[in-house]
Amino acid sequence: MQYPEGMLFPHIFPFQEDSAVMGSLPHSFFVNPLKRSKRGGFASLMEHMKVQILDGSLLTAKEPDYISWMFDVIMNYMANFNPIPLAIKKGPEFLT
């Protein structure tokens, strides 16, 4: 899955004839959401998500399922570095 956002939300990110997905981030951004790209100077996934939520002119800011999916991506990444039983006991705020 090269463009996960495009596959999950085709009504937000339309496919082009050459199999590219307009506006969707490639899989490489989801490997380490906090890391900026060294080549090309791309922003991190977290920075992209911030824009996608705060810019009211984008469909991503108005789609509840997409916002929920972004929350899941962030929580999953944070859970990789924290013990899950402790996070369940203390709540999701513990992961931040």
Secondary structure, DSSP 4 states (H G I P E B T S, - for coil): ---HHHHH-TTTSPBPTTS-BTTPPPGGGGTSTTPPPSSTTPPPHHHHHHHHHH-TTSGGGT-HHHHHHHHHHHHHHHHTTS-HHHHHHH-GGGG-
